[in-house]
Amino acid sequence: MREAFSLAGFLVFGLLLLRLSIEDVRTGFLHDRWVMPLAAAGLVMTFLGSRTLASALAGALLGGGLLFAVRLLSRGGIGGGDVKLAAALGLWTGHAGILPALFVAFLLGSLWGIVLLLRGYGRRAKLPFGPCLAIGGVVGVCFGDEICAFYEAFF
């Protein structure tokens, strides 16, 4: 029974991330009407035993906090929706999975930015970061704990 809830939860996770990615590419915004259900579903999955509440809350604070710091330092280069999406992803990944998720997101965003620069769009080109966060979130949920364990084995 628990596996059915997990499968249904991850289906919701994937569909909401897909919807958010499409919305960010089309409009440049990540609206709360899609981010908040993602966060709520992450809390539901936590209570169903996917991870501890402490880990989920630490992931949300870490993810949202890091992107909020980037938002402040970049003077608005990252939108508020991205900050909220990172916090919602932290609920899903927990404290261990959010760092690999953000690493993948920033790596993809950097590569996307380089492509835009090489194509002549200039430094002021708008880059929707939601799809990068979505892909990073999937990596964090699926492989975050393993990536952290691999990293800890070497350092």
CORSUL-V98581 format. One record per residue. N is the residue number from 1. RES is the residue in one letter. PSI is psi as a letter, one per 20 degrees, with the letter a starting at -180 (999 if undefined). OMEGA is omega as a letter, one per 30 degrees, with the letter a starting at -180 (none if undefined). NEAR is the number of other ideal C-beta (glycine too) atoms within 8 Angstrom. Layout:
N;RES;PSI;OMEGA;NEAR + N;RES;PSI;OMEGA;NEAR
This chain:
1;M;g;a;4 + 2;R;h;l;7 + 3;E;h;l;6 + 4;A;g;l;7 + 5;F;g;l;10 + 6;S;g;l;11 + 7;L;g;l;8 + 8;A;g;l;8 + 9;G;g;a;13 + 10;F;h;l;9 + 11;L;g;l;8 + 12;V;g;l;9 + 13;F;g;a;14 + 14;G;g;a;9 + 15;L;g;l;8 + 16;L;h;l;12 + 17;L;h;l;12 + 18;L;g;l;9 + 19;R;g;l;9 + 20;L;h;l;15 + 21;S;g;l;12 + 22;I;g;l;8 + 23;E;g;a;13 + 24;D;g;l;15 + 25;V;g;a;8 + 26;R;g;a;6 + 27;T;h;a;5 + 28;G;j;a;7 + 29;F;q;l;8 + 30;L;o;a;13 + 31;H;q;a;8 + 32;D;h;a;7 + 33;R;i;l;6 + 34;W;h;a;12 + 35;V;g;a;14 + 36;M;h;l;10 + 37;P;h;l;9 + 38;L;g;l;16 + 39;A;g;l;13 + 40;A;g;l;8 + 41;A;h;l;12 + 42;G;h;l;15 + 43;L;g;l;10 + 44;V;g;l;9 + 45;M;h;l;13 + 46;T;g;a;13 + 47;F;h;l;7 + 48;L;i;l;10 + 49;G;j;l;6 + 50;S;h;l;8 + 51;R;r;a;8 + 52;T;q;l;7 + 53;L;h;l;7 + 54;A;g;l;6 + 55;S;g;a;11 + 56;A;g;l;16 + 57;L;h;l;9 + 58;A;h;l;11 + 59;G;g;l;18 + 60;A;g;l;14 + 61;L;g;a;10 + 62;L;g;a;12 + 63;G;g;l;16 + 64;G;h;a;13 + 65;G;g;l;8 + 66;L;g;l;10 + 67;L;h;l;14 + 68;F;h;l;9 + 69;A;g;l;8 + 70;V;h;l;10 + 71;R;g;l;14 + 72;L;g;a;7 + 73;L;h;a;6 + 74;S;j;l;8 + 75;R;l;l;5 + 76;G;j;l;6 + 77;G;h;l;6 + 78;I;p;a;10 + 79;G;r;l;11 + 80;G;h;l;6 + 81;G;h;l;13 + 82;D;h;l;14 + 83;V;g;l;13 + 84;K;h;l;14 + 85;L;g;l;15 + 86;A;h;l;15 + 87;A;g;l;14 + 88;A;g;l;14 + 89;L;h;l;18 + 90;G;h;l;18 + 91;L;h;a;14 + 92;W;g;a;17 + 93;T;h;a;15 + 94;G;r;a;15 + 95;H;h;a;9 + 96;A;h;a;11 + 97;G;i;a;16 + 98;I;h;a;17 + 99;L;g;l;10 + 100;P;h;l;14 + 101;A;g;l;18 + 102;L;h;l;14 + 103;F;g;l;9 + 104;V;g;a;13 + 105;A;g;a;14 + 106;F;h;l;10 + 107;L;g;l;8 + 108;L;g;l;12 + 109;G;h;l;11 + 110;S;g;l;8 + 111;L;g;l;8 + 112;W;g;l;10 + 113;G;h;l;10 + 114;I;g;l;8 + 115;V;g;l;8 + 116;L;g;l;10 + 117;L;g;a;11 + 118;L;h;l;6 + 119;R;j;l;6 + 120;G;j;a;5 + 121;Y;i;l;6 + 122;G;r;a;6 + 123;R;i;a;4 + 124;R;j;l;4 + 125;A;q;l;9 + 126;K;p;a;5 + 127;L;o;l;8 + 128;P;o;a;9 + 129;F;i;a;12 + 130;G;g;l;15 + 131;P;h;l;11 + 132;C;g;l;13 + 133;L;h;a;14 + 134;A;g;l;13 + 135;I;g;l;11 + 136;G;h;l;17 + 137;G;g;l;15 + 138;V;g;l;10 + 139;V;g;a;13 + 140;G;g;l;17 + 141;V;g;a;12 + 142;C;h;a;6 + 143;F;j;a;8 + 144;G;g;a;17 + 145;D;g;l;9 + 146;E;g;l;7 + 147;I;g;l;11 + 148;C;g;l;12 + 149;A;g;l;8 + 150;F;g;l;8 + 151;Y;g;a;8 + 152;E;h;l;7 + 153;A;h;a;5 + 154;F;h;a;5 + 155;F;999;none;3
